[in-house]
Amino acid sequence: MRERLRNHLAARSVTHAIYQTVIVLAIVVSLERHPPADGTLLASVIGGAIAVGLADLYAGVVGRMIREHQPTTRRLVADDAVAIMQGIAVAVALPIVFFGLHRLGVLALQRAFDLTEWTELVLIGLYAFVANRFAGFSVAHSVLLGGAATLIGLLLVALKAFFH
């Protein structure tokens, strides 16, 4: 398990997982006040993450061709697509579980929203903490920077609370 986690954190997909986690958090926060039907809610979270992933893939391909002044290869596009899909899987896994449990009647809808928001915030902060530890910073410094990254997500949640 530890080796799989280390491999994930060292892979290119971790960048996409962080990016997608912020996107999923924004989608969930925006849907909380007037949630759609359960199936639409899950489709919105997953579909939104996939749409942003496709935009990320497209931007990466176009950007690479502009930088390198040559067409990209299918292999590079495929590698990028795999990294992006792994990032999407990490970002949407817990929302799928929580909203799925709501759909099964195990969790109240508000509880599913709360758990999703808090776990996405923790994931954002955890990635920042681990990145700083891998970069050689002290635990205290890493906690500080992980907390700062988490604050960015908290600001998103606070904006929603302020304007609703």
N, C-alpha and C positions, 0 to 999 in steps of 0.2 A: 504494500500500500504506500509506504513512504517513498519507494523508488518511483512509483507511478506519479505521485504528487510532484516529486522533484523533476521528473521528465516533463510533466505538464507545465510547470512553472518556468522551465528552461526553453520551452518550445515557442515558436512564433504565434501559436494560437492564443497564448496568454494575453497578448496585446488586444486581440479581437474579443476575448472573453471580457476584459475590462471595459472596452468600448461598448460591447453589447449589454453588459450589466447596467451601465448608466442609461442606455436607451430603454431597456426593459423597465427600469425603475421609473423613467419619465412616462412611459406608456401607462404603467399601472397607476401612478399618481394621477394622471389625467383622466383615467376611467373611474376612479374611486367614487367621485361625487354622484355620478349618474351611470352606474354600471349597466352594461348591456346584458342580455341573456347569457347564461353560463357558457354555452358553446361559442357564442360570439366573443365573449371575454377571452377565452383561451385562444381563439383564432386571431383576435386582435394582438395579443401578446406575441404569439408565435409568428404571425404574419408580419407584424411590425419589425421584429428582429430579423426575419428573412429579408424583408425589403431593404433594411439598412445594410445587411450583409451583402446583398447583391450590389447596392450602391458602392459599398466599400471595395468589392471585387472589381467593379467597372472602373472606379477611380484609380485603383492600383494598377490595372492593366494600362489604362491611358497614360497615367503618370510615368510608368516604366518606359513606355514607348517614346514619350516626350524626352525623358532624361537620357535614354540610351540611343535615341535616333535610329531605332530599328524595331521591327515587329517583335512581339513577345512570342514565346513558345507555348505550345499546348501544355507542356510539362509544368512550366512556371505558373500558368493559369490554374492548372489542376492543383498544384501545391498550395497556391493562395486560397483556392476554393475550399480545400480540406481544412486549412487553418481557420478560415472564417466559419465554416460549419461547426468545427469543434468549439469555437468561441460562442456561437449561438447556443449550442447544446448546454454549455456551462451556465450561460445567462438565463435560459428559460427552464432549466430542470426544476428548480424549487418552485417557481410560480406554477408550473404544470402540476406538481404534486399538491400544492396548497389549494389551487382552484379546482383540481380534480377531487380532492377530499371534500371540498364544499359541494361539488356536484353530486357526490355520493351521500351527502347529508351528514358527514362527519364533522365538518367545520362550518360555523356561521360565515356568511360572506364577508363581514367586516373583519373577522379574525383572519380569513385567508388574505385579505388585503394587507392587514397589519403584519402578518408573518412574512409576506412577500416583500414588503417595503423594508422591514428590518433586516431580513436576511440578505437582500441585495445591498443594503448599506454596509453590513458587516463584510460582505464579499469584496466590496470596493476598498474598504479600509484594510482588509487582510491582504489583498494583492499589493497595496502600497507598502504595507509593513514588510512583507516578504521581499519585495523588490529592493527595498532599502537595506535589508539584511544581506541579500545576495550581493549588493553593491559594496558591502563592507562597513556599513554604518553600525553604530552601537544600537543595542536594544532600545535605549531611551530615545535616541534620535529617530529610530524607525517607528516607535510608537507615536511620537510627535507628528511625523509626516503621514503616518497611516491615519491618525486622527484628523489631520488637515484634509486628507482626501475624503474621509467620511463626512466632514463638515460640508463639503461641496454637495454631496447627496442630501444631507439634512436641509440645506438651503432650498433645494428643489421641493422637498416635502413641506417646508415652512412656507414657501411661496404659495403652494396649493392651499394650505390652511388659511393663509392671509386673504387670498382672493376668493375663497369660497365661504 
